[in-house]
Amino acid sequence: MGGMAAEQEAPAPTRSPPHTYTIGYAMQPAKLDTVIQPSLVALAAERGMRLVAVDPSRPLVDQGPFHLLIHKLYDESWRAQLEAFSAVHPTVPVVDPPAAIGRLLDRGSMLDVVSELNATVRVGSLGAPRQVAIDDAALLTDPDVVGALQFPLIAKPLDVDGSVSSHAMSLIYRRAGLAALQPPLVLQEFVNHGGVLFKIYVIGGHATCVRRRSLPDVPAERLLDLEGDASVPFHNVSSLTTVHADTDDDVGDDAEMPPPGFVEEVGRGLRRALGLQLFNFDMIRGRKAGGQYFIIDINYFPGFDKLHGYEIALTDFFDEMIRGGAATPDEADATEASNVL
C-alpha cells in the first residue's frame, strides 16, 4: 500500500514546452556557427520556437511547414526557391527579401545609401569615404579615375558573396601599391580614426553599438617612405602586426562611444532605406577637427554571436515577426514619427 501511494504521489516528469512555431534557416556552413549557437536554439525552444535547417537542394515548398524563414544565401536558384515558396505561402515572413539584400552585395554602390540617409534623416555629421569602383586593370593607371583619391587607400573586392576572398583587402600607401591589385575592386580613401571601429548591429527595430579595434592611423611620413611596402594585404585587421591580435575584444574606455540617439537614428534610417531587418554597419570617427562619422561598410546578416546577449534580441525579433508585430521599416518609422508628434 505504501509503495502504491508513493507511486501515485510522484510528480509527473518535467517536459519541455511544445514547439508552437517553426523557424527555417538557410545559410552557408561557415555561417552556422556564428548565428545558430546552442544557446540560441535552447532559448528559442524555451519560447516555443523550433529552429530547423532548410535543405537548399530540395524544393522549399516541400519542406516545413514554417512560420518564419531566415536566410543568408545569394545564388539565383535559392532566390527562385524563395519566390516559389512565397507564392504558395504569402503570409510566411521571409527575412530578408533577396532584392533588398542584393544592394549590399556590390561595394561599388553599397554606400550610396548614406547620401540617401542624409537627405531624409537629420543624423548630424555623417558621411562615407570617397571611393571608386575599378572593373578593369587599365583604370588603375588612369589619372582621371584614381587621381581624384588621396592615399592611403583601402582596396576591397567589389563583390560580396560571403566567401573568404570577398574579405581579402589591401592597405595601399602609394601609387606603386596599385600594381599588384586585381579588379574588380573598390578603392576607398582611408580615414585616420584612432584605431577604433564602431560596429552597429541592427535587429529589427533595435540598434546596438560595440567598439572594436581597427586599423591604426597612417602618419603622413609613412606615405613618403619609399623603403617601406607600397601596400599591405590583409583579410582582417588582426593580420597586420601593428594591431592587437584579437580584433573582437573591446578597445579601451578612452574610445568615446557615439551618442545612443545618434546610433538609433542612423540604424532606423538605414533600415528604412535598405528595406532590411538584419544587418550591421561599420562606422568610424575621423580624427580631423569636427570628428565626422563615416560609414565604411554594411553587412547583411552578420555573425551575431559576437554581440553579447544576441540570443534574447534575436528570439524577441523572431517572436515579433511570427506574431505579426514587427512592422516593416517604413511602417515602423511612421509609427515613431507619430509618437513624437
N, C-alpha and C positions, 0 to 999 in steps of 0.2 A: 504493500500500500504506500509506504513512504517513498519507495522508488518511483511509483506511478505519479505521486503528487509532485515529486521533484521534476519529472519529465514534463508534466503539464505546465509547471510554473516557469520552465526555462524560457528565456527570451528568444524571440524569433531571430534568425541570423540577419545580420546587417546587409542590406542590399544597396547597390549603387542606384542613384536616381535614374529613371528611364531616360533614354535619349529621345528627346522630343523633336530635335532638329538635326538635320544632316548637312554638313558643310563640305562640299567637294573642293579639293585644292589640286592645282596642276602647276608644276614648276620644274625647272631643271634640277637634277640630283644634287648638284653643288649648292643649290639654294635651300634645300630642305632643312639642313642643319642650322641655318641662320634664322629660320622662322618657326618651323614645326618642331619645336622642342618638347620633350616630355612634360615640362612644366605647363606649356600651353595646352597640350592635349588633356592633361589632368584637370586643369581649371575649367576648360570648356566642358568636360564631362560632368563636373560638379554643377555646371549651369544648364545641363540638359542638352548640350551640343556635341555631336559626334563629328570628328574630322576624318574624312575619307579621301584617300589618294585616288585621283582620276587617272585612268589609263588613256593617254592621248592617242594611242594606236588603235583604239576601239571607238566606234561611234558614241559620241557623248550622249545622244538621245537614248541609247540602250543601257546607260548606267544610271545610278541614282535609285530612288528619287532624291533630289536635292532641294534644299530650301535656300541655299546661297552658294555661289561659285566664286572662288578667288583664284587668281592665276598670274603667272609670270612666264608666258611662252609667247614667242614672237612670230613663228612661221605662218605662212599663208594657209596651210592645211588646218592648223589649230584655229585660226580666225574663222575659217569656213565652218568648223565644228561649232564654234560659239554662235555663229549666225543661225545655223540649223537648229541648235538647241533653243535659242531664244524665240525662234519662230513657233516652236511647239510649246514652250513654257515661257510665255512673255512676262509672267509675274515673278519669276525667279530672278533676283538681282544678280548681276554679273559685275564683279569688281576686278578691273575697271574695263570700260569699253575699249576695244582694240584701236579704234580710230583715235581716241584721246591719248592712249599710250604711245602711239606712233610718233607723236610730236616730240617725245623725249628720246627717240632713237637716232636722231640726227643732231650732232653737236653744232653743226653749222647754223641751225635755226632755233635750237633749243632755247637760247637766252633771249630771243626776240620777245618772249612773253614779259620780260622785265619792263620794256618800254610800254607795253600794253598796261601793265600794272600801274606804272607811274601816271598813266593817262586817266585811270579810273579810280585810284585809291590814294588817299593822302597819307603816304607812308614815310614822308621825310626824305632824308638823303640816301637814296638807294640807286644803284646802277649796275651795269655789267661791264667787265673789261672789254676794251676794243679787241676784236678778233676778225680773222678772215679764213674762209674755207678754201682749201687747196685740193683740187682734184687731179692736177697734172704737175709732174715734177718740174716742168719748164717754168711754172709760175713761181717757184721758189727763188728764181733768179730775176724775176720781173720787178724792177724798182717801183712800178706803179701799183703792184699788189702788196709786196712785203714792205716796201719803203714807207708806207703810212704807219707802220707799227714801230714801237720803241722796244729795244731789248732791255732786259731779258724777256724771253717768250716761253710759254709752255706749249709744247706740241702734243696734241691729243688725237687719237683715232677719230675719224669723222662718224663712223657708225658705232652705235651702242647695241650690242647683242647679248650681253651678259657673259661673254667669254673672257678668259684671262687676257687675250690680246687686245680687247677693247679698253683695257685699263693700262696698256703699255704706253707710257708717256716719256717725254724728254724735257729737260730744262735747258734752253738754248741761251747761251751767254752772248754770242756774237754771230755775225753772218756766216762765218765758216761752219758753224754747227748745223746749218740747214742742209748741207750736202748729204748727210747720212740719212735724211728723212725719206720716208716712202709714203706718198699720198695714196689714198685720200686721207686728209687730216685737217685739223683746225689749228691755227696758230693764234694763241691768246696772250695778250700782254700780261706779264707777271706783275702783280701789285704787292709791294712790300707791306706786310700786315702783322709783323711781330711774331711770326711763327705760330699764330693761333687761328684755328678754324672753328667756326660755329656750324654744327650740324643741326638742322631743324627737321624733326620728324613730324609729318602730318598724318594723322589717323582720323579720318572723318573730319569732324569739326574741331579737333584738338591739335595744337601745335606745341611741341616740346623741344627746347633748345639745350644742347650739351656742348661743352668745349672739347676740342681735340687738338693735339699737336699738329703742326703743319710745316710746310717748307720754311726754312729760315729766311730772313731778309737777305737780299743780294746787295752788298755795298757797291757803290759806283766804281771803285777801283777794280773790282772783280771783272767788270766788263772790259777793262783795258788790259787785263793780264793775258798777254799773248802766249805765255808759257803754260797757262792752265788749260784744262779741257774746254773746247768750244761748246760742248754740250754734254749733258749727263743723263743717260736713260734711267728710268725707274718705273716700277709698277705701282708703288705707293711710297709715301714719304719715309717709311722705315728702311727703304733700300738706299737712302742717302746717309752716309756716315756722319754727317753733321747734325742729324736729327736723332732723338731718342728712339730706341728700338721699338718700343711698344706704343704705337700710334693710337691705341684705343684708350689709354689712360687719360684721365682728365689732366689738363695743364694746371699750372699754379693758380692760386687765388688772386694773383695780381692781374690776371686777364679779366677785364671787366666784361660782364655779360651784356648783351643788348637788352634794352628795356622790354619787359614782358609784353606790354601793349603793342610795341613795335613788331615783335616776333609774331604775335597773334594776328595782327592786321596783315602782315606780309603773307603769312600762311593762308589766311582766308582769301586774300586777293589771288594768290597763285592757284588755290583750289578751284576758285570760280573760273579763272582764265583758262586753266588747263582742262577743267571738267574731270578731275581725278580725285579719288578718295585716299589713296595710299601712296605716299611718296616722301622723299626728303630732299632738301636742298642745302648746298654748301654755301656759306656766307662768310666773308672776311671783312675786316675793317681796315681801310687804308691808313698808313702811318702819316700821311701828309696832313697839313692843317685842315681841320673840319671833320676828319675821321669819317669819310664817306663809307657806307657799307656797299659791298659788291657781292652779287650772286654769281658764283663761278661754275656751278654745275647743278643739275637737277636729276634725280634718280627715281625711277619708278620702282615701287615695292622693294625697299632696301632691306638689309639684314636687321630686322627689328630687335633681334636678340641682344644687340649692343645697347639697347635702350632699357635702363632699369625699370622694371615693372611693366614691360611691354605686354605681358600676358593679360593683365587687367584691362589695359587700353584696347587691345585687340578684341577680347571677348565682349567688352562693352559695345564696341563697334559692330561686331557680328550680331549681337542681340538687337541693336537698333535697326540694322539693315533687314534682318529677318522679320521683325515685327512691323516694319514699315515706318519706323520712327525717324530714320535718318533721311533728312531732306537732301535733295540734290544740291550741289554747290550754289546754284542761283537761288533756289528756294531758301536755303539757309541764310544767305546774305540778305535777302528781302526781309526775312523774319527779324534778323538782328537790327536792320535799319529801322523797322517799325518799332522795335523795342526801345531804341534810342530816342525816336521821335515821341 
